[in-house]
């Protein structure tokens, strides 16, 4: 029953249904949940502390780093390094992969890829932000330092992925390849409790999410689809409603629960797209697909793209499968 099970209890009970839910992976997910609680606490106090705004520096992508970006990155990095299940991490906020040097770390099975604080520019206006995580089994031999190939695996090799959305409530949503479940943080108990069991994306929806400020720079097929969304066709439940928060997690979370489509195409200025394949698109695509939706770059399934660098960018389209079918017909 929703609200009656903690995240830890759920993992133990469903272990037989989750092919990768080993004791090590369960412990790893627990460390992510713990780090999320710490970040959630600071976000809730952001207006009282000097953690608003940017640091004056840029990350490897050339974007201004927010103070909370760095704080969240440090929290998750430290939490994962203390666990002997993780041999290294790659983060949107780190130029290179971070290899953990501890003796137990080098015997660890997993690497973790992170967007520590997605949508962090929303912090100053108290809008939703979140953390995205992706877990892979290393391909290098245990007992040796991890190698870059451990991090550059296709999305289908993920053993778990998820996000934590810090909004009106704090919700952790994850998959290990056997469905998608969500857990809401109860600050009184200090636990994530099952609140959204077996999430399924409705086959269609009534919202589309895209930054229409970039409309003139969009590919022709995307422009056609946006006009399709806006057409007055009541018998087909159109026009759709435009809903764009500017936080990938918040837009995907809404569409997972209510149905809809998310579009972030390449533009003339960003010919490869803007979102990061490893830190954002792969984990979100895994979740969307496990919930019954579709995620592509406009041509190929996101989970089948072979990455060639840590901070690789891509176009990203994800959502309800009927809406995605309509979009794909216009992109060809």
C-alpha positions in Angstrom: 0.0 0.0 0.0 1.3 3.5 -0.8 2.9 5.2 2.2 3.4 2.0 4.2 6.8 0.8 2.9 10.1 2.5 3.2 12.6 2.4 0.2 14.8 -0.1 2.0 11.9 -2.4 2.8 10.6 -2.2 -0.7 14.0 -3.2 -2.2 14.3 -6.2 0.1 10.7 -7.4 -0.5 11.0 -7.0 -4.3 14.5 -8.4 -4.6 13.4 -11.5 -6.5 11.7 -9.3 -9.1 14.6 -7.0 -9.7 17.4 -8.9 -11.5 20.2 -6.5 -10.4 19.0 -5.9 -6.8 22.0 -7.4 -5.1 22.9 -6.5 -1.5 25.6 -4.1 -3.0 23.1 -2.3 -5.2 20.6 -1.9 -2.4 23.3 -0.3 -0.2 24.3 1.9 -3.1 20.7 3.1 -3.6 20.6 3.8 0.2 23.6 6.0 0.0 22.0 8.0 -2.9 18.8 8.4 -0.8 20.9 9.6 2.2 22.8 12.2 0.1 19.4 13.3 -1.3 18.2 14.0 2.2 21.2 16.2 2.9 20.7 18.2 -0.3 17.0 18.5 0.3 17.7 20.0 3.7 20.0 22.7 2.2 17.6 23.5 -0.6 14.8 24.0 1.9 17.0 26.5 3.8 18.3 28.2 0.6 16.7 31.5 1.4 18.3 31.6 4.9 21.8 30.7 3.8 24.3 32.2 1.4 23.9 29.6 -1.2 21.9 31.5 -3.8 23.4 32.5 -7.1 26.4 31.5 -9.1 30.0 31.0 -8.0 31.5 33.2 -10.7 33.0 30.1 -12.3 31.9 27.9 -15.3 31.7 24.1 -15.5 33.3 22.1 -18.3 30.2 22.8 -20.5 30.8 26.5 -20.2 27.8 27.1 -18.0 27.8 29.2 -14.9 28.1 27.0 -11.8 25.5 27.7 -9.1 26.7 27.5 -5.5 24.2 24.6 -4.9 25.6 22.8 -8.0 28.9 22.4 -6.3 27.4 21.7 -2.9 25.2 18.9 -4.3 28.2 17.5 -6.3 30.3 17.3 -3.1 27.6 15.7 -1.1 26.9 12.9 -3.6 30.6 12.4 -4.3 31.5 12.0 -0.7 28.5 9.8 0.1 29.4 7.4 -2.8 33.1 7.4 -2.1 32.4 6.1 1.4 30.6 3.1 0.0 32.7 0.1 -1.1 30.2 -0.6 -3.9 31.5 2.3 -6.1 34.8 2.5 -7.8 34.3 5.9 -9.4 31.8 8.6 -10.5 31.4 10.9 -13.5 29.5 14.1 -12.9 28.2 17.0 -15.0 30.2 19.2 -12.6 33.5 17.4 -13.0 35.7 17.7 -16.1 37.0 14.2 -15.8 35.8 11.0 -14.2 36.6 10.8 -10.5 38.3 7.5 -9.6 38.1 6.4 -6.0 41.5 5.2 -4.7 40.4 3.3 -1.6 41.3 -0.4 -1.5 37.7 -1.5 -1.1 36.6 1.0 -3.8 38.9 -0.7 -6.4 37.1 -4.0 -5.8 33.7 -2.4 -6.2 31.3 -3.5 -9.0 29.7 -0.2 -9.9 30.3 3.3 -11.4 27.8 6.1 -10.9 27.0 9.0 -13.3 25.4 12.1 -11.9 23.7 15.4 -12.6 23.9 16.5 -9.0 21.4 19.4 -9.3 19.4 19.6 -12.5 17.7 22.9 -13.1 19.8 24.7 -10.5 19.1 28.1 -12.0 15.6 27.6 -10.7 16.7 27.7 -7.1 16.7 31.5 -6.8 13.0 31.6 -7.7 12.0 28.6 -5.6 11.1 26.4 -8.6 11.6 22.6 -8.8 15.1 21.1 -9.1 16.4 17.6 -8.8 19.2 15.1 -8.9 19.6 12.5 -11.7 21.6 9.3 -11.2 22.7 6.4 -13.4 24.4 3.2 -12.3 26.4 0.7 -14.4 28.4 -2.4 -13.7 32.1 -1.7 -14.4 33.6 -3.6 -17.4 37.2 -3.3 -16.2 38.5 -6.1 -13.8 37.8 -5.7 -10.1 40.9 -4.9 -8.1 42.2 -2.4 -10.7 41.4 1.3 -11.1 38.4 2.0 -13.3 38.9 3.1 -16.8 37.0 5.5 -19.1 35.2 2.7 -20.8 33.4 1.9 -17.6 31.6 5.2 -17.9 31.1 5.2 -21.7 28.6 2.4 -21.9 25.3 2.5 -23.9 22.2 3.3 -21.9 20.9 -0.3 -22.1 23.7 -1.4 -19.9 22.3 0.6 -16.9 21.5 -1.6 -14.0 19.6 1.2 -12.2 18.7 4.8 -12.8 16.5 7.4 -11.2 16.0 10.9 -10.0 15.1 12.9 -6.9 12.8 15.9 -7.4 13.0 18.6 -4.7 9.6 20.2 -5.1 6.4 20.7 -3.1 7.5 17.3 -1.7 10.7 15.4 -2.2 10.2 12.3 -4.4 12.8 9.6 -5.4 11.8 7.7 -8.5 14.0 4.8 -9.7 14.1 1.6 -11.8 16.3 -1.4 -11.9 14.8 -2.6 -15.2 11.6 -4.1 -13.8 9.2 -1.2 -13.6 9.3 2.3 -12.1 8.4 3.2 -8.5 8.4 6.5 -6.6 9.0 7.2 -2.9 8.1 10.4 -1.1 10.3 11.7 1.7 8.7 11.9 5.1 10.8 14.4 7.1 9.2 13.4 10.3 10.3 9.7 9.9 13.4 10.6 7.9 12.5 8.0 5.3 11.4 7.7 1.7 8.0 5.9 1.7 6.4 4.2 -1.3 3.9 6.7 -2.8 3.9 6.0 -6.5 3.9 2.2 -7.1 4.4 0.8 -10.6 4.3 4.1 -12.5 3.0 3.8 -16.0 3.0 6.6 -18.6 -0.4 7.1 -20.1 -0.4 6.2 -23.8 -1.2 9.8 -24.7 -1.5 13.1 -22.9 -2.6 16.7 -23.3 0.7 18.6 -22.6 3.9 19.3 -24.6 7.0 20.6 -22.9 9.5 22.6 -25.0 11.3 25.9 -24.8 9.4 27.7 -27.5 11.7 30.7 -27.2 14.0 28.7 -29.5 11.3 28.0 -32.0 12.9 29.8 -34.9 16.0 27.7 -34.6 14.2 24.3 -34.4 14.3 21.7 -37.1 11.4 21.8 -39.5 9.9 18.6 -38.2 9.8 19.9 -34.7 8.1 23.1 -35.9 5.5 21.1 -37.6 4.9 19.0 -34.5 4.4 22.2 -32.3 1.9 23.5 -34.8 0.2 20.1 -34.7 0.0 20.4 -30.9 -1.6 23.9 -31.2 -4.2 23.0 -33.8 -7.9 23.1 -32.7 -9.0 19.5 -33.1 -11.3 18.7 -30.1 -12.0 15.2 -31.3 -8.3 14.5 -30.9 -8.0 16.4 -27.6 -6.1 19.2 -29.3 -4.8 21.8 -28.8 -2.5 20.4 -26.2 -1.4 22.6 -23.3 2.2 24.0 -23.2 3.9 23.2 -19.9 7.6 24.0 -19.6 9.3 24.4 -16.3 12.9 24.6 -17.4 13.9 21.7 -15.2 14.2 18.4 -17.0 13.3 16.4 -14.0 10.1 18.4 -13.2 8.9 18.2 -16.8 9.6 14.5 -17.1 8.1 13.7 -13.7 4.8 15.4 -14.6 4.6 13.6 -18.0 5.4 10.2 -16.3 2.4 10.7 -14.1 0.0 12.4 -16.4 1.1 11.7 -19.9 2.7 14.1 -22.3 5.8 14.7 -24.4 9.1 16.5 -23.8 11.2 18.0 -26.6 14.7 19.4 -26.5 15.9 19.5 -30.1 19.2 20.6 -31.5 19.3 24.2 -32.7 21.5 26.2 -35.1 23.6 27.3 -32.1 23.7 23.8 -30.5 23.9 21.4 -33.4 24.5 18.3 -31.2 21.7 19.3 -28.8 22.1 20.7 -25.3 21.2 17.9 -22.8 24.0 15.5 -21.7 23.6 11.9 -22.9 25.2 10.3 -19.9 24.0 12.4 -17.0 20.5 13.3 -18.2 19.2 11.5 -21.3 20.2 7.9 -20.6 18.8 7.7 -17.1 15.6 9.5 -18.1 15.2 7.4 -21.2 15.6 4.2 -19.0 12.8 5.4 -16.7 10.5 6.5 -19.5 10.9 3.2 -21.4 10.4 1.2 -18.2 7.2 3.1 -17.6 5.9 2.3 -21.1 7.0 5.4 -23.0 9.6 6.1 -25.7 12.8 8.2 -25.7 14.8 9.1 -28.9 17.3 11.6 -30.3 14.9 12.0 -33.2 16.3 9.1 -35.1 17.7 6.5 -32.8 16.6 5.2 -29.4 18.5 7.1 -26.8 19.5 3.8 -25.0 21.2 2.5 -28.1 23.6 5.4 -28.7 27.2 4.6 -28.1 28.8 7.5 -26.2 32.3 8.6 -27.1 33.0 11.2 -24.4 31.8 12.0 -20.9 30.0 15.3 -21.6 28.5 14.3 -25.0 25.3 16.2 -25.9 22.2 15.0 -27.8 18.8 16.0 -28.9 16.2 14.5 -26.6 12.5 13.6 -27.2 10.6 11.5 -24.6 7.1 10.8 -23.6 3.8 8.9 -24.1 4.2 6.5 -27.0 1.2 7.7 -29.1 2.5 11.3 -28.9 6.0 10.1 -29.7 4.7 8.2 -32.8 3.1 11.4 -34.0 6.4 13.3 -33.5 8.6 10.7 -35.2 6.3 10.7 -38.3 7.0 14.5 -38.7 10.8 14.2 -38.0 11.4 11.7 -40.9 
